Amino acid sequence: MPDELEDEIDVEQTQTKLREGLETVKQLVEETKSLLLSQSEPPEQA
């Protein structure tokens, strides 16, 4: 049945999007850590 085939394709697309989302979240976490670390230091450069 075509419905089942569409479901399988949707699952693969969803998994790919989730992996891409995870990579984006990891990047955001690293950027946030860097920002927090730079803010915790005395702001002498500002």
C-alpha positions as protocol buffer text, in pm:
chain_id: "A"
residue {
  index: 1
  type: MET
  ca { x: 0 y: 0 z: 0 }
}
residue {
  index: 2
  type: PRO
  ca { x: 131 y: 349 z: -86 }
}
residue {
  index: 3
  type: ASP
  ca { x: 53 y: 482 z: 263 }
}
residue {
  index: 4
  type: GLU
  ca { x: 300 y: 241 z: 423 }
}
residue {
  index: 5
  type: LEU
  ca { x: 570 y: 341 z: 174 }
}
residue {
  index: 6
  type: GLU
  ca { x: 517 y: 709 z: 253 }
}
residue {
  index: 7
  type: ASP
  ca { x: 544 y: 633 z: 625 }
}
residue {
  index: 8
  type: GLU
  ca { x: 882 y: 465 z: 574 }
}
residue {
  index: 9
  type: ILE
  ca { x: 1012 y: 761 z: 373 }
}
residue {
  index: 10
  type: ASP
  ca { x: 885 y: 1004 z: 638 }
}
residue {
  index: 11
  type: VAL
  ca { x: 1066 y: 806 z: 909 }
}
residue {
  index: 12
  type: GLU
  ca { x: 1396 y: 831 z: 720 }
}
residue {
  index: 13
  type: GLN
  ca { x: 1347 y: 1205 z: 660 }
}
residue {
  index: 14
  type: THR
  ca { x: 1258 y: 1255 z: 1027 }
}
residue {
  index: 15
  type: GLN
  ca { x: 1570 y: 1070 z: 1143 }
}
residue {
  index: 16
  type: THR
  ca { x: 1785 y: 1282 z: 912 }
}
residue {
  index: 17
  type: LYS
  ca { x: 1627 y: 1602 z: 1039 }
}
residue {
  index: 18
  type: LEU
  ca { x: 1676 y: 1486 z: 1399 }
}
residue {
  index: 19
  type: ARG
  ca { x: 2047 y: 1420 z: 1334 }
}
residue {
  index: 20
  type: GLU
  ca { x: 2086 y: 1763 z: 1174 }
}
residue {
  index: 21
  type: GLY
  ca { x: 1899 y: 1916 z: 1469 }
}
residue {
  index: 22
  type: LEU
  ca { x: 2128 y: 1740 z: 1715 }
}
residue {
  index: 23
  type: GLU
  ca { x: 2436 y: 1878 z: 1538 }
}
residue {
  index: 24
  type: THR
  ca { x: 2283 y: 2227 z: 1551 }
}
residue {
  index: 25
  type: VAL
  ca { x: 2209 y: 2187 z: 1923 }
}
residue {
  index: 26
  type: LYS
  ca { x: 2567 y: 2071 z: 1988 }
}
residue {
  index: 27
  type: GLN
  ca { x: 2701 y: 2377 z: 1807 }
}
residue {
  index: 28
  type: LEU
  ca { x: 2470 y: 2607 z: 2005 }
}
residue {
  index: 29
  type: VAL
  ca { x: 2580 y: 2445 z: 2332 }
}
residue {
  index: 30
  type: GLU
  ca { x: 2947 y: 2497 z: 2245 }
}
residue {
  index: 31
  type: GLU
  ca { x: 2881 y: 2860 z: 2148 }
}
residue {
  index: 32
  type: THR
  ca { x: 2686 y: 2918 z: 2470 }
}
residue {
  index: 33
  type: LYS
  ca { x: 2968 y: 2766 z: 2677 }
}
residue {
  index: 34
  type: SER
  ca { x: 3219 y: 2996 z: 2508 }
}
residue {
  index: 35
  type: LEU
  ca { x: 2996 y: 3299 z: 2571 }
}
residue {
  index: 36
  type: LEU
  ca { x: 2946 y: 3209 z: 2937 }
}
residue {
  index: 37
  type: LEU
  ca { x: 3318 y: 3151 z: 2986 }
}
residue {
  index: 38
  type: SER
  ca { x: 3406 y: 3484 z: 2826 }
}
residue {
  index: 39
  type: GLN
  ca { x: 3143 y: 3663 z: 3037 }
}
residue {
  index: 40
  type: SER
  ca { x: 3265 y: 3506 z: 3362 }
}
residue {
  index: 41
  type: GLU
  ca { x: 3610 y: 3659 z: 3305 }
}
residue {
  index: 42
  type: PRO
  ca { x: 3670 y: 4019 z: 3418 }
}
residue {
  index: 43
  type: PRO
  ca { x: 3560 y: 4245 z: 3127 }
}
residue {
  index: 44
  type: GLU
  ca { x: 3889 y: 4427 z: 3075 }
}
residue {
  index: 45
  type: GLN
  ca { x: 3869 y: 4425 z: 2693 }
}
residue {
  index: 46
  type: ALA
  ca { x: 3533 y: 4607 z: 2685 }
}
